[in-house]
Amino acid sequence: MRPRDLVPLIGEVPRVAGSLGAQNVATTDTGPPTRPRSQTYEPPLTTNGNRLFACQELDGDDCDKGDYKKISLAWCRKQGYPTVNDYDVDHERIKAETLDRRYCSKKKCKVFDWIDCAQ
């Protein structure tokens, strides 16, 4: 045997006798895909495709930051994230829906423009 037969040239793939079966192929599967540390939902939509209503009461007259915090936290938990980084709320003339599938009764509803959820 010549020395050249033992050492492949640079860039050359060495030949291996026999066939490679599935049991010989290394896998890189490390389990389920990891979730990003944070996720922004812009805008957050309900399962029916409507904007997420930012108030607990359907008339929305006394809706405030307390409602926003509770609803955005419930949204993030539903998406698999335990906390909320931030959110933005605005008044819009659109169909808005709560997490429990009730609709805003006003013509102009407070909805989330975006919610940023985090691990």
C-alpha positions as CSV (number, residue, x, y, z in Angstrom):
1,M,0.0,0.0,0.0
2,R,1.3,3.5,-0.9
3,P,1.3,6.3,1.7
4,R,-1.0,8.4,-0.6
5,D,-3.7,5.7,-0.3
6,L,-3.7,6.2,3.5
7,V,-3.9,10.0,3.6
8,P,-6.5,11.8,1.5
9,L,-5.6,15.0,-0.3
10,I,-6.9,18.3,1.0
11,G,-10.5,18.7,0.0
12,E,-10.8,15.0,-1.0
13,V,-13.3,12.8,0.8
14,P,-11.8,9.5,1.9
15,R,-13.5,6.3,0.6
16,V,-14.9,3.9,3.2
17,A,-15.5,0.3,2.4
18,G,-19.0,-1.0,2.9
19,S,-22.3,0.8,2.9
20,L,-23.5,3.4,5.4
21,G,-26.8,2.3,6.9
22,A,-29.2,4.5,8.8
23,Q,-27.6,3.3,12.1
24,N,-24.2,4.7,11.0
25,V,-25.5,8.2,10.2
26,A,-25.0,10.7,13.0
27,T,-28.1,12.8,13.7
28,T,-28.3,16.3,15.0
29,D,-31.8,16.1,16.4
30,T,-31.6,17.6,19.9
31,G,-35.2,17.4,20.7
32,P,-38.1,19.8,20.2
33,P,-37.4,23.2,18.8
34,T,-36.7,25.8,21.4
35,R,-39.0,28.8,21.9
36,P,-37.6,32.2,21.5
37,R,-37.0,34.1,24.7
38,S,-39.6,36.7,23.7
39,Q,-42.3,37.0,21.0
40,T,-44.1,40.2,19.8
41,Y,-47.7,39.7,18.5
42,E,-48.5,42.6,16.3
43,P,-51.4,42.7,16.4
44,P,-52.6,39.9,18.7
45,L,-55.5,38.2,17.0
46,T,-58.1,35.8,18.6
47,T,-58.7,32.4,17.2
48,N,-61.5,33.9,15.2
49,G,-59.1,36.4,13.6
50,N,-60.4,39.4,15.4
51,R,-58.3,42.0,17.3
52,L,-57.8,41.3,21.0
53,F,-60.1,43.6,23.1
54,A,-58.1,45.3,25.9
55,C,-60.9,45.7,28.5
56,Q,-62.6,43.2,30.9
57,E,-66.0,44.8,30.6
58,L,-67.6,44.8,27.2
59,D,-68.7,48.5,27.4
60,G,-65.1,49.5,28.1
61,D,-66.0,52.7,29.9
62,D,-63.9,52.1,33.0
63,C,-61.1,50.2,31.2
64,D,-57.6,51.1,32.5
65,K,-54.0,49.9,32.8
66,G,-55.1,47.2,35.3
67,D,-57.2,45.6,32.6
68,Y,-54.5,45.9,30.0
69,K,-52.0,44.1,32.3
70,K,-54.3,41.3,33.2
71,I,-55.5,40.6,29.7
72,S,-52.0,40.9,28.1
73,L,-50.7,38.5,30.8
74,A,-53.5,36.0,30.0
75,W,-52.7,36.3,26.3
76,C,-49.0,35.6,26.8
77,R,-49.8,32.6,29.1
78,K,-52.1,31.3,26.4
79,Q,-49.2,31.5,23.9
80,G,-46.9,29.6,26.3
81,Y,-45.0,32.6,27.8
82,P,-45.2,33.3,31.5
83,T,-44.6,37.1,31.5
84,V,-45.3,40.3,29.5
85,N,-42.5,42.7,28.6
86,D,-44.7,45.5,27.2
87,Y,-47.9,46.2,25.2
88,D,-49.6,49.1,23.4
89,V,-53.3,49.9,23.3
90,D,-55.4,52.1,21.0
91,H,-59.0,52.9,20.2
92,E,-60.1,51.5,16.8
93,R,-63.3,51.1,14.9
94,I,-63.0,47.4,14.4
95,K,-64.5,44.2,15.6
96,A,-62.7,43.4,18.9
97,E,-63.0,40.1,20.8
98,T,-62.1,39.0,24.3
99,L,-60.2,35.8,25.1
100,D,-63.4,34.1,26.1
101,R,-65.0,35.0,22.7
102,R,-67.2,38.0,23.7
103,Y,-67.3,41.0,21.4
104,C,-66.8,44.7,22.3
105,S,-70.2,46.4,22.4
106,K,-68.9,49.9,21.5
107,K,-68.4,51.4,18.0
108,K,-64.8,52.3,18.9
109,C,-63.1,49.7,21.0
110,K,-59.8,49.6,22.9
111,V,-57.6,47.0,21.3
112,F,-54.0,45.9,21.7
113,D,-51.8,47.1,18.8
114,W,-49.1,44.7,20.0
115,I,-48.1,42.5,23.0
116,D,-44.5,41.5,23.7
117,C,-44.4,38.2,25.7
118,A,-41.3,36.8,27.4
119,Q,-39.9,33.7,29.1
